[in-house]
Amino acid sequence: MRTTIIAGNWKMNMDRESGEALAGGVAGGVAEMDSLVNTEVVLCPPFPLIPIVGACIRGSKVKLGAQNVHNEASGAYTGEVSTSMLASVGCTYVIVGHSERRLMFAESDLDVCYKANAAVSAGLRPIICVGETEAERENGRMEEVLRRQVRTALDGLFDFNVRNAVIAYEPIWAIGTGNPATPDQADAAHLFIRELVRDIYSGEVAGDISIIYGGSIKPDNVGELLARPNIDGGLVGGASLDATSFLDIIRAA
């Protein structure tokens, strides 16, 4: 059975006080969910808040993640952080290749590959983000884009460690727009990604890897999305900044 993953990407939001309150609220709410089985909840705060959030969720069922990482182990990379730094403060997950990193900071498919490989090698679970723009979808290029992004990102990952990776399908046209992919659109894209993984590795690996959806996930649409057979959770943006909304999404898992 694949693990359901609900990850909250706080992006560049929250300060110490509000971050502590949010993390504590999520950890407390998750602790009361006796029916939460085969589901991992992850919080990905901004870098300065990682140790603070880690202290708030220590001993709880909530996992700690980061929003980005450099692929090099150390060196003259001002403003960057390494996998060992993240692991040393308790991170077990890290987001790589988010569309905002690709669009705003010019991260390439190859950059994502290097980061995913570095994360897996360090024992972190990379959440590898892929997805097409609105123009690419309208021009019938969704499969072409996903094929390129997935194949490049997984290059170098052997079948025994790719199972520790998570793939997040995030159609760029749905992120932060309030206009999510329909359950049919999302499930079709997830199925296509799963078939790519089957082609690269095997049916067994494709059946094991968690593929999650991101893009305007809300409490009122998450249930229908997660009911689809190929959607194994969600990478949640804005709705993860409110404990009540995020907990409602977790309950739907």
C-alpha positions in Angstrom: 0.0 0.0 0.0 1.4 3.4 -1.0 1.9 6.0 1.7 -0.5 9.0 1.5 1.5 12.2 2.0 0.0 15.5 3.0 2.7 18.2 2.9 2.3 21.9 3.7 4.5 24.3 1.8 4.5 27.5 3.7 6.5 29.3 1.0 7.8 32.7 2.2 5.2 33.1 5.0 5.1 33.1 8.8 7.4 34.5 11.4 8.6 32.8 14.6 5.4 33.5 16.7 2.9 32.6 13.9 5.0 29.6 12.8 5.1 28.2 16.3 1.3 28.6 16.7 0.6 27.0 13.3 3.0 24.1 13.9 1.7 23.4 17.4 -1.9 23.6 16.1 -1.2 21.1 13.4 0.7 18.7 15.6 -2.0 18.8 18.3 -4.8 18.2 15.7 -2.9 15.3 14.1 -2.4 13.7 17.6 -6.2 13.5 17.9 -6.7 11.7 14.6 -6.8 8.0 15.7 -7.9 6.9 12.3 -4.9 8.4 10.5 -3.3 5.2 9.0 -0.6 5.0 6.4 -0.5 8.8 6.1 2.5 11.1 6.7 2.0 14.8 7.4 4.9 17.1 6.6 5.5 20.7 7.3 7.9 22.7 5.1 8.5 26.1 6.6 11.0 28.7 5.4 14.7 28.0 6.3 14.9 30.3 9.4 11.9 28.5 11.0 12.9 24.9 10.4 14.6 24.4 13.8 11.7 26.3 15.5 9.0 24.2 13.8 11.1 21.1 14.5 11.0 21.8 18.2 7.2 22.3 18.1 6.5 19.0 16.4 9.1 16.9 18.1 7.6 13.7 19.4 4.5 14.1 17.2 3.4 12.3 14.1 4.3 15.3 12.0 7.4 15.2 9.8 9.7 18.2 9.0 10.7 19.2 5.5 12.4 22.1 3.7 11.5 24.0 0.6 14.8 23.7 -1.3 18.3 22.4 -1.1 21.6 22.7 -2.9 23.1 19.6 -4.5 26.7 20.2 -3.3 27.7 19.0 0.1 29.5 22.3 1.0 31.3 25.2 -0.5 31.1 28.8 -1.6 27.4 28.9 -2.3 26.2 32.0 -0.5 22.6 31.7 0.6 22.3 28.0 -0.1 21.9 25.0 2.3 23.1 21.4 2.0 21.4 18.1 2.6 23.5 17.5 5.7 22.4 20.8 7.2 18.8 19.9 6.7 19.3 16.4 8.1 21.1 17.8 11.1 18.1 19.9 12.2 15.6 17.1 11.8 14.4 17.3 8.2 13.3 14.1 6.6 11.7 15.7 3.4 12.7 18.4 1.0 10.9 19.9 -1.9 12.9 20.1 -5.2 12.0 21.7 -8.5 8.9 23.6 -7.4 7.5 25.5 -10.3 8.3 28.8 -8.5 11.9 27.8 -8.3 11.9 26.8 -11.9 10.2 30.0 -13.1 11.6 32.7 -10.7 15.1 31.3 -10.2 15.7 29.6 -13.5 16.2 26.1 -12.1 16.5 23.6 -14.9 15.4 20.0 -15.2 19.1 19.0 -14.7 19.2 21.1 -11.5 16.2 19.2 -10.2 18.0 15.9 -11.0 21.1 16.9 -9.1 19.1 18.0 -6.1 16.9 14.8 -6.1 20.0 12.6 -6.2 21.7 14.5 -3.4 18.6 14.3 -1.3 18.2 10.6 -1.7 21.9 10.0 -1.1 21.6 11.9 2.2 18.6 9.9 3.3 16.1 12.7 2.7 12.8 12.1 0.8 12.7 14.5 -2.1 9.3 15.8 -3.2 10.0 16.2 -6.9 7.7 18.7 -8.5 6.7 18.5 -12.1 4.0 20.2 -14.2 3.0 22.0 -17.3 2.1 25.6 -17.9 -1.3 26.7 -19.2 0.1 27.3 -22.7 1.8 23.9 -22.8 -1.5 22.2 -21.9 -3.5 24.1 -24.4 -0.9 23.2 -27.1 -1.2 19.5 -26.3 2.3 19.3 -24.8 1.4 18.1 -21.3 2.8 14.6 -21.8 5.9 15.9 -23.6 6.7 18.2 -20.6 6.0 15.6 -18.0 8.0 13.0 -19.8 11.0 15.3 -20.0 10.8 16.5 -16.4 10.2 13.1 -14.8 12.8 11.2 -16.8 15.5 13.9 -16.2 14.7 14.2 -12.5 14.9 10.4 -11.9 18.1 10.0 -13.9 20.7 8.4 -11.7 18.3 7.1 -9.1 18.3 3.3 -8.8 15.1 1.4 -8.3 16.0 0.6 -4.7 16.2 4.3 -3.7 13.7 5.9 -6.0 11.0 4.4 -3.8 12.1 7.0 -1.2 11.3 9.8 -3.6 7.8 11.4 -4.0 6.6 13.0 -7.2 4.3 16.0 -7.0 2.2 16.8 -10.0 1.6 20.5 -9.9 0.0 22.0 -13.0 1.5 25.5 -13.0 -1.8 27.0 -14.3 -3.5 25.7 -11.1 -1.0 26.9 -8.4 -2.4 29.8 -6.3 -5.1 30.5 -8.9 -8.1 28.9 -7.1 -8.6 27.0 -10.3 -7.4 23.4 -9.5 -7.2 20.6 -12.0 -10.4 18.6 -12.1 -10.1 15.1 -10.5 -10.2 13.6 -14.0 -7.4 15.9 -15.2 -5.3 15.3 -12.2 -5.7 11.5 -12.2 -4.9 11.3 -15.9 -1.7 13.2 -15.3 -0.8 11.0 -12.3 -1.5 7.9 -14.3 0.8 9.1 -17.1 3.6 9.8 -14.5 3.1 6.3 -13.0 3.4 4.8 -16.4 6.6 6.7 -17.0 8.0 5.3 -13.7 6.9 1.8 -14.9 8.8 2.3 -18.2 12.0 3.5 -16.4 11.9 1.0 -13.6 9.2 -1.6 -13.2 5.6 -2.1 -12.4 6.5 -2.9 -8.8 8.3 0.4 -8.4 5.5 2.3 -10.1 3.1 0.7 -7.7 5.1 1.7 -4.7 6.0 5.3 -5.4 3.7 8.0 -4.0 2.5 10.6 -6.5 0.8 13.6 -5.0 -1.2 16.5 -6.4 -0.5 20.2 -5.8 -2.4 23.2 -7.1 -5.1 25.1 -5.2 -6.0 22.2 -2.9 -8.7 23.1 -0.4 -10.8 21.3 2.2 -13.7 21.3 -0.2 -11.9 19.6 -3.2 -9.4 17.4 -1.5 -11.7 14.5 -0.9 -12.7 14.1 -4.5 -9.0 14.4 -5.6 -7.7 11.8 -3.1 -10.5 9.4 -4.1 -8.9 8.9 -7.5 -6.7 5.8 -7.7 -3.5 7.4 -8.8 -3.4 10.4 -6.4 -1.6 9.6 -3.2 -1.8 12.9 -1.3 -1.3 16.6 -1.7 1.3 19.3 -1.6 -0.7 22.1 -0.1 0.2 25.8 -0.4 -2.1 28.5 0.9 -4.5 26.2 2.8 -1.5 24.9 4.9 -1.1 28.4 6.5 -4.3 27.9 8.5 -4.3 25.0 11.0 -8.1 24.4 10.7 -8.0 24.2 6.9 -4.9 22.0 6.8 -6.3 19.6 9.4 -9.5 19.3 7.4 -7.4 18.4 4.4 -5.5 15.8 6.5 -8.7 14.3 7.7 -9.8 13.8 4.1 -6.8 11.5 3.6 
